[in-house]
Amino acid sequence: MKKYCLALDMVDDPKLIAEYERYHENVWPEIKQSLSDSGIQNMEIYRVQNRLIMIIETDENFSFETKKEMDNNNPKVQEWEQLMSKFQQQLPNSKPGEKWQLMDKVFSL
């Protein structure tokens, strides 16, 4: 199993943040299925102020490239991503169109 940590900023608006969290109380079943189908076995999202941190645990077959291709070919995932985009803003120095940015591990106990 591999573990990845990613970060993203939200639009700094308490109403939008609350709405985003409400959506994540009942993530669409198609989105959960697409995550599982890609090899993601566990996913957690944490928030402090308007910064989000996502931790994913994957099986050995997972790759970000395959996940992106699967997402691009899934209309329901595209609908979800479009909906979520109103809540999200890129981290500084992100590439165009890049939402979640992979973090580097700097310590492990």
Backbone bond lengths (Angstrom), bond angles and torsions (degrees), N, CA, C in turn:
res aa  C-N    CA-C-N  psi(-1)  N-CA   C-N-CA  omega(-1)  CA-C   N-CA-C  phi
1 M - - - 1.456 - - 1.534 107.92 -
2 K 1.334 114.70 137.71 1.456 120.67 175.83 1.522 109.35 -111.66
3 K 1.317 115.39 151.76 1.460 120.92 179.49 1.522 108.78 -124.38
4 Y 1.336 115.86 136.30 1.461 122.48 178.02 1.522 108.61 -128.75
5 C 1.325 115.61 150.50 1.452 121.86 176.47 1.529 107.52 -127.12
6 L 1.319 116.17 131.00 1.457 121.82 -178.43 1.522 109.62 -129.07
7 A 1.328 116.18 156.04 1.463 121.18 -178.66 1.525 110.24 -129.94
8 L 1.316 114.59 154.52 1.452 122.66 179.34 1.519 107.65 -158.48
9 D 1.317 117.42 146.00 1.455 120.88 173.17 1.522 109.32 -98.96
10 M 1.322 114.44 148.68 1.457 120.92 174.73 1.522 108.14 -101.34
11 V 1.310 115.45 159.83 1.456 120.03 170.53 1.527 105.64 -60.73
12 D 1.311 116.69 131.35 1.466 121.39 -173.27 1.530 110.23 -81.94
13 D 1.327 114.19 72.82 1.460 122.40 -178.77 1.527 107.17 -139.59
14 P 1.328 118.64 113.95 1.471 120.96 -175.94 1.529 114.26 -54.69
15 K 1.330 117.66 -36.10 1.465 120.15 179.65 1.531 110.86 -67.42
16 L 1.327 117.01 -42.40 1.461 120.25 178.85 1.529 110.92 -67.81
17 I 1.321 116.83 -39.06 1.457 120.27 178.25 1.530 110.24 -62.31
18 A 1.310 116.97 -43.46 1.469 121.12 178.59 1.524 110.75 -63.29
19 E 1.324 117.18 -40.69 1.466 120.75 178.49 1.528 110.72 -64.58
20 Y 1.322 116.73 -42.99 1.467 121.64 177.53 1.531 110.24 -57.62
21 E 1.319 116.33 -45.29 1.462 119.87 -179.68 1.522 111.54 -65.95
22 R 1.334 117.94 -35.47 1.466 120.44 176.68 1.529 110.25 -62.95
23 Y 1.327 117.73 -42.69 1.467 120.19 177.37 1.529 110.65 -58.92
24 H 1.316 117.27 -37.20 1.454 120.65 -176.59 1.527 113.27 -80.70
25 E 1.314 117.19 -6.19 1.464 120.17 171.25 1.525 110.30 -73.85
26 N 1.338 116.49 -25.55 1.466 122.24 -178.87 1.527 109.78 -140.08
27 V 1.321 115.46 66.03 1.470 119.93 178.65 1.520 108.81 -60.87
28 W 1.327 115.69 137.40 1.460 120.65 -178.24 1.527 110.52 -55.23
29 P 1.325 117.37 140.04 1.475 120.16 179.93 1.534 112.84 -58.66
30 E 1.323 117.07 -33.82 1.474 119.82 179.56 1.529 111.37 -65.29
31 I 1.327 116.49 -32.26 1.461 120.78 178.69 1.529 109.46 -71.76
32 K 1.326 116.56 -45.12 1.464 119.84 176.73 1.528 110.62 -59.04
33 Q 1.326 116.64 -41.74 1.465 120.22 -179.99 1.524 111.18 -64.73
34 S 1.333 117.22 -40.94 1.463 120.01 -179.89 1.526 110.94 -64.63
35 L 1.327 117.53 -35.65 1.457 121.23 176.90 1.525 110.08 -64.44
36 S 1.322 116.41 -47.79 1.466 120.66 178.83 1.526 111.51 -61.90
37 D 1.327 115.97 -43.35 1.466 120.62 -178.62 1.526 112.41 -62.27
38 S 1.332 117.01 -26.97 1.466 120.70 -178.35 1.527 112.80 -81.71
39 G 1.336 116.71 -10.87 1.460 120.24 -178.51 1.514 113.77 106.19
40 I 1.325 116.59 4.62 1.466 119.68 175.70 1.523 107.68 -81.00
41 Q 1.330 115.79 121.39 1.459 121.12 -177.63 1.517 112.51 -96.87
42 N 1.321 116.34 -27.23 1.457 120.55 178.45 1.523 108.43 -151.06
43 M 1.321 116.36 142.31 1.458 121.37 177.80 1.523 108.26 -142.88
44 E 1.334 115.17 134.90 1.459 121.68 174.94 1.513 108.11 -133.28
45 I 1.335 116.22 141.43 1.462 121.64 175.49 1.528 107.38 -122.53
46 Y 1.335 115.26 131.22 1.456 122.57 178.38 1.524 108.55 -119.69
47 R 1.330 116.02 152.69 1.462 120.57 -179.92 1.517 110.76 -131.88
48 V 1.324 115.93 139.94 1.458 123.05 165.99 1.526 105.28 -134.09
49 Q 1.314 115.52 122.43 1.465 121.86 -173.76 1.531 108.29 52.70
50 N 1.338 118.36 -119.01 1.466 118.01 -179.88 1.534 112.05 -108.68
51 R 1.325 117.61 16.63 1.468 122.30 178.24 1.522 109.43 -100.01
52 L 1.331 116.09 130.93 1.454 122.20 176.01 1.519 109.40 -108.46
53 I 1.327 115.53 142.78 1.455 123.02 172.86 1.534 106.31 -124.36
54 M 1.330 116.51 128.77 1.454 121.62 177.81 1.524 108.60 -115.29
55 I 1.323 115.88 130.64 1.455 121.70 175.43 1.522 106.91 -114.13
56 I 1.335 115.46 125.22 1.459 119.06 177.06 1.522 109.09 -122.48
57 E 1.321 114.35 142.75 1.458 122.06 173.61 1.522 106.32 -116.76
58 T 1.330 115.76 130.33 1.460 120.49 -171.79 1.521 111.44 -125.15
59 D 1.329 114.91 162.75 1.458 118.88 171.12 1.527 108.91 -80.87
60 E 1.308 116.17 176.67 1.465 120.83 -174.63 1.529 113.51 -70.10
61 N 1.324 118.03 -14.75 1.469 121.16 -178.74 1.526 113.43 -91.54
62 F 1.317 117.91 -6.30 1.464 121.32 -175.80 1.523 111.20 -67.54
63 S 1.342 115.03 140.82 1.467 120.77 168.27 1.525 108.03 -146.28
64 F 1.326 116.04 145.62 1.454 120.46 178.91 1.525 110.92 -65.18
65 E 1.317 117.59 -32.72 1.465 121.72 179.94 1.531 110.64 -65.54
66 T 1.330 116.48 -45.84 1.464 120.15 178.47 1.520 110.54 -65.44
67 K 1.331 117.06 -41.18 1.473 120.91 178.67 1.523 110.35 -59.93
68 K 1.326 116.78 -43.86 1.463 120.65 179.51 1.528 111.02 -62.60
69 E 1.318 116.98 -43.08 1.463 120.87 178.59 1.524 111.08 -63.19
70 M 1.326 116.58 -44.05 1.465 120.76 177.77 1.526 110.45 -60.70
71 D 1.332 116.97 -44.54 1.466 121.30 -179.79 1.519 111.43 -62.78
72 N 1.323 116.70 -41.72 1.471 120.76 -179.60 1.523 112.41 -64.24
73 N 1.329 117.02 -23.51 1.461 121.94 -179.35 1.522 113.25 -101.04
74 N 1.324 117.21 10.51 1.464 121.45 -177.89 1.531 108.96 -118.74
75 P 1.342 117.95 105.27 1.470 120.55 -177.55 1.530 113.87 -58.39
76 K 1.313 117.92 -34.16 1.469 120.15 -179.26 1.530 110.42 -69.62
77 V 1.333 117.10 -38.83 1.466 120.62 176.18 1.527 109.34 -64.90
78 Q 1.323 116.99 -41.07 1.461 120.06 178.68 1.526 111.21 -62.88
79 E 1.334 116.75 -38.94 1.469 121.37 176.74 1.538 110.52 -63.11
80 W 1.337 116.47 -44.84 1.475 121.32 178.66 1.526 110.26 -62.02
81 E 1.330 116.95 -47.25 1.466 121.08 -178.43 1.532 111.20 -61.79
82 Q 1.319 116.75 -39.70 1.471 120.66 177.64 1.532 109.89 -63.60
83 L 1.318 116.29 -42.70 1.462 121.17 178.57 1.535 110.93 -63.42
84 M 1.328 117.26 -43.63 1.466 121.50 -177.95 1.531 112.26 -70.33
85 S 1.322 117.51 -23.56 1.466 120.42 -174.60 1.531 112.32 -63.04
86 K 1.317 118.84 -24.49 1.466 119.46 179.84 1.532 111.88 -71.58
87 F 1.332 116.14 -17.45 1.466 121.21 -179.43 1.529 112.45 -95.42
88 Q 1.315 116.43 -17.22 1.462 121.16 -167.64 1.518 112.05 -108.24
89 Q 1.332 114.85 148.65 1.456 120.54 171.22 1.525 107.80 -136.31
90 Q 1.287 115.80 151.84 1.453 120.45 -176.88 1.519 111.75 -71.69
91 L 1.317 114.88 149.56 1.460 120.42 170.45 1.524 108.51 -70.58
92 P 1.323 117.70 153.10 1.463 119.44 175.59 1.532 110.14 -55.13
93 N 1.318 115.83 143.48 1.466 124.21 178.48 1.523 114.22 70.00
94 S 1.353 118.47 13.15 1.452 120.48 174.76 1.522 109.76 -71.26
95 K 1.330 115.06 153.92 1.459 120.36 175.50 1.529 108.40 -73.31
96 P 1.330 117.99 154.99 1.468 120.05 177.47 1.533 110.72 -54.68
97 G 1.317 115.85 131.21 1.458 121.65 179.15 1.520 115.11 80.59
98 E 1.319 118.09 -4.66 1.463 121.73 -179.10 1.523 109.37 -82.94
99 K 1.321 115.90 124.23 1.460 120.27 177.21 1.523 109.02 -96.35
100 W 1.306 116.51 -86.81 1.457 121.63 -179.10 1.524 108.95 -69.36
101 Q 1.325 115.66 132.73 1.458 120.91 -179.40 1.531 109.01 -112.46
102 L 1.337 115.76 128.44 1.453 122.03 -179.66 1.526 109.97 -65.78
103 M 1.334 115.85 132.71 1.463 121.35 -179.89 1.522 109.77 -96.33
104 D 1.318 116.50 151.77 1.449 122.72 175.44 1.518 109.50 -91.23
105 K 1.329 116.65 134.49 1.464 120.39 175.32 1.522 108.17 -74.95
106 V 1.324 116.10 130.81 1.459 120.33 179.92 1.526 112.60 -116.08
107 F 1.337 117.49 -9.47 1.462 120.10 179.82 1.525 109.18 -160.33
108 S 1.317 115.56 146.02 1.454 122.22 173.74 1.522 108.42 -147.63
109 L 1.319 117.74 136.14 1.467 122.18 -179.96 1.514 108.50 -103.29
